[in-house]
Every structure is written in C-alpha cells, then in structure tokens.
Amino acid sequence: MEEQLYRKFYEIEQKHWWFVARQRIVEHIIQRRLGLPDGATVLDVGCGTGAILEVLSRRFEAYGTDTSALAVELCGKRGLKNVYQCTLDTFPHPDMRFDLITLLDVIEHIEDDAAVLRQVRGYLRPGGSFIITVPAYQWLWTSHDEVNHHKRRYVRSHLKGVLERAGLKVSMISYFNTLLFPAALVERLVKRALRSGDDSALKVPQRPVNSLLSSLFASERHLLGRIPLPFGLSIVALGTTEKT
C-alpha cells in the first residue's frame, strides 16, 4: 500500500466503525472458539499500523510483520516491540512456531496467495490455529480495491480451496459484514454508475452513525459459527494444522 494509506489507517483504526467492529469479531473468535491461554505465541502477518496487534499483545506473546517500513514505525508509536519489516520468507525467527497466526485482509494484496498460506502452515505449531479475513466478490470491485492495491476479491469456495491446497484444515468459514450488505451494495452500484473515484470508505462518519454501524457489524460475532451467513462484504476463515 501507499504511505498515505498507512498514515490514514493509523489515524482512524481505533475509531472507524469497520476497523473497530472487525477487531471485536476477531477478539470474540479468539476468546470463544480458540480459548488460547495467556502467553500463547501469536503472529499477525501484515499487521499494518498495529491496532489489532496492540490488542493481541495485552494477553499474548505477540509478533507482527509488515513489508512497509512506515507501518513498522507506526507500530513503534503504539509501543509495540516485536514488529519486523519482512515477509515470512525473511522472518528473523525462522525456528519459531506459533499457536495462532492471523492474516486480516492481507492475502488479497499478494500475487501468490497459496504460497504465503503454505508458509503460514510451516510457522504453526501442530494443532495451531489461523484466522484469515478477505474481501468478498470480485463483482464488488471498486476504487477502494484499486487504492489498496488488491489483486482479487474472493468467494467462500475459492478461499476454502486455496486454504486446503496449502495444507490447512478449515473448521469454520463464513461471509460476514452481512447486515450492512444491502446498503453497501446500493452505494457501490451508485458510485459505479457515476464513475466516482471517491474512496469514502476511509471517512469516519458522524459519531451516532459510526456507533450504529459499528454495533451492527460487531453483532455478527454472535452468529459466526452458529448459523451460516449466506453473503457479505467479507469472508472469515478459521482453522488449524493437523495434529501430529
């Protein structure tokens, strides 16, 4: 991504409804579905400016990677120490194995997503877990994807297939950001018709609207894993390596 996006994310990640709700969903999955003990080793691949890594660091021995020197610098401003400018190919602790690896809206930026997922498998302990989120539906492609240098968007079957071919066992996969899908779809279709390049997704709405959107999106954490969400703006996948 471009430097101005990292600076913008650092500014809004702890207040914009989308980032805040996604964080609450990820926390819920870790607490309710994984039950990781305090002190477990966690790696956040593509950690960006560190908003979620900061949360993970409160309970776990957490590490982060990002290819951007600016992202690592901004993580340092949050007081995060174990953050490295690298890919998994060049991670400075190649012998470490993790209880959990997260890739939150990361693999859509990578040309060879399957290769990275095979590397993820290698860095997980036997029985270790992963959480992955990606944007959904190629037909929802907008200027937001262009600005963020996305390579693709996914459907559920596509993501599941890539994960399984990488040797990862999927225990839960679902669309999410479902409740807001109709409104978002209308907005994107209007922008497409008007050929608007304005990336309003990065603007923080007025406080009442921001709070409402955050609450609606975050409420889906109680549904994930209980009932299948048939569509949504994003996909989340949870799974493990095979125990040996």
N, C-alpha and C positions, 0 to 999 in steps of 0.2 A: 504494500500500500504506500501511498504518498505521505510525506511527512505531515502535511497539514491535517490529514485524517487522524493520525495518531494524536496530534495535539487536540483535535476536536473531541476524540473519544475520551482522552484524559479529562477534558473539561466536563463532559456530560454523563460519563458512565455511571456515576453514583446518584444520578437524579433522573435521567431519561427513562420513561416507563418501560421501554423494551429491554434495556440492559438490566434494570432493577428486577423486573419480573423473571427474566431468564436466569438471573442469579438465584432467585428464590426457588425456582424449579430445580436447578442443579443441586442446590443445598438439600432440598427435600429428597431427591433421588438418593443422594449420598447417605443421608441420615436414616431414611425409612427402608430403602431397598438394599443398601450395601452394609450398613452397620459397621463401618470402619472404626477401629479403636483409635483413641487419641494417640498421636505419634506415628501413625501409619505414614508410609512414604508415598507421596503424590507428585506427579509431573504434569504440569499444564503446558502442553505443546502449543506454540503460537499464542502466548499469554498476553500479547498486546501490551497495554499500559498497566496491567496488573490488578484490575479491580477485583476479579474473581480470585486470582492468586493470593491477594491480601486476605480474603475471607478464608481460603483454604489454610493459610499459614497460621491462623489462630488455633487450629486443632491438630494440624498435621505437620510432618516434616516435608515441606512443600518446595518444589523446584519449578522453574519456568524457563522456557526457551522462546526466542523470537529472532527472526532474521534482521530486524531493524535495530540499529544502534540507538536511535531515538527512543524506541519502545523500552529498551533496557534502561536507558537513562531515566525515563519517566517512572518505571518501576522502582528505581532507586529513590525517587522523590516520595514514594509511598513507604519507604523504609524496608523494602524487600531486598534480601541479600543474595539468595541462591538463584539468580536470573542470569542467563547466558545468551549472548548473541551467537546463535549457531542453528544448525539443523540437527536432526537426530544422527546424521552421518558424522557430525563433528562434535557431538555432546561430550564435554570434558570428563565425564564419569562413565565410561563405556561398560564398566563392570557392575554398575548399579542396576537393581531390579526393583520395580515399583508395585505397590499394592493397588494403585489406581492411576490411570493416565486419562487426562481429559483433552479433547480436541474440539473446542467450542467455536463453530463457524470458522474452521481452518482449512479443511481438505478441499473445499471448493476453490481455494486460491492456488492449488498445487496441480501441476500438469499431470503427474503420475500419482494419483491418489492411492492406488493399490500398493505401490512401492513403499509409501510412507506408512501405511497400515501394517505391512509386513514388519517394518522396523518397530512399530508400536508393540506388536506381538513379542518381538525379541526382548524388549525392555520391561515386559510384565513378568512378575513372579508367576509360577504355576498357580492357576486359580485366580490370578489378579484380574481386576476389572477395568473396563474402559467406559467412558461416556463421550458420545460424539453428537454434535448438532450440525445441521446443514440447512441451507435454504431449499425450499421445495418448488418444483415445477418450472421447467425451462420456459414454458409459455408465460410465466410471470416476470421474465427478464425485463429490467428497466435500466434507466440511467444509474440507479443506485448500484447495480451489479457492475456496470462499466467503471464507475468511480472507485469501487472497491477492488477492481482487477480480478473479478471472479472468472473462473474457467467454465463453470457449469452450475446448474441447479439440479436437484435430484428428485426422483420419485422413490417411494419406500422400497419397492422391489429392486431398484438399481442399487441403492445404498446397501441393502441386505446382501445382495450378491457380491459386491465389492468386499464387504467385511468378511464374508465366509470364504471367499477365494484367498484372502490374506491369512486364513487360518484362525479367525476369531469366531467365537461362539456367541451368537446373538440371543439374548434372553428376553429382550423387550425392544420393540421398535414401533414408533408411532408418529403420525403427524401431530403437530401442536401449533399453538397460536391459531386455534380453530375458531374461537368465539368471535374474534375480530376479523376473520377471513372475509366475510361478505363486504364489510365496509372498505377493507383494504383493496379488494378486487375492483370495486367501483372506482376508487381513487386511481388505481393504476391504469384502468381502461380509459378513464378520462384523460390522464396525462399522456397516454399513448396516442389518443385521438388528437390531442392538442400539440403533440410532439414536444412536450415540455421536458427540459433537461434539469429542472429544479429538483435537487435532492432534499425534499422536505423531511425525509425520514430521520435526518440528523438534527432537526429542530425540536427543542423541548417545548411541548405545549404549555398553555396556562395551567397553573397548579391544580385546579379542580379536574380538568380534563386529563392531565398527566396522571393524577392519582387514580382516577376511574379506569383508565386504560391499563395501568399497572396492576390494579386489583383484579380486573377481568382476566388478563393474560395469566397472572400468577395463580389464579384459582384453578387453572387446569392441572396444577401439580397433584391435586386430589383425584384426578381422573386417570392420569397416565398409569398404565399398568393394570388398571381396573376394567376399563372399557376401551375398545379400540376407537381412536379418533379418526374418522374416515378421510379427513382432508385438513389442510392447514398451511400456513405460510412457511413452516419449518418442519424438520424431522429430527427426532431424537432417537438415538440407539444406545442401548446398554447391553453389556455382555462381559464375557470372561475369556481367558485362555483355558485350555483343557488342563485339569489337574493331572499331575504325573505321580 
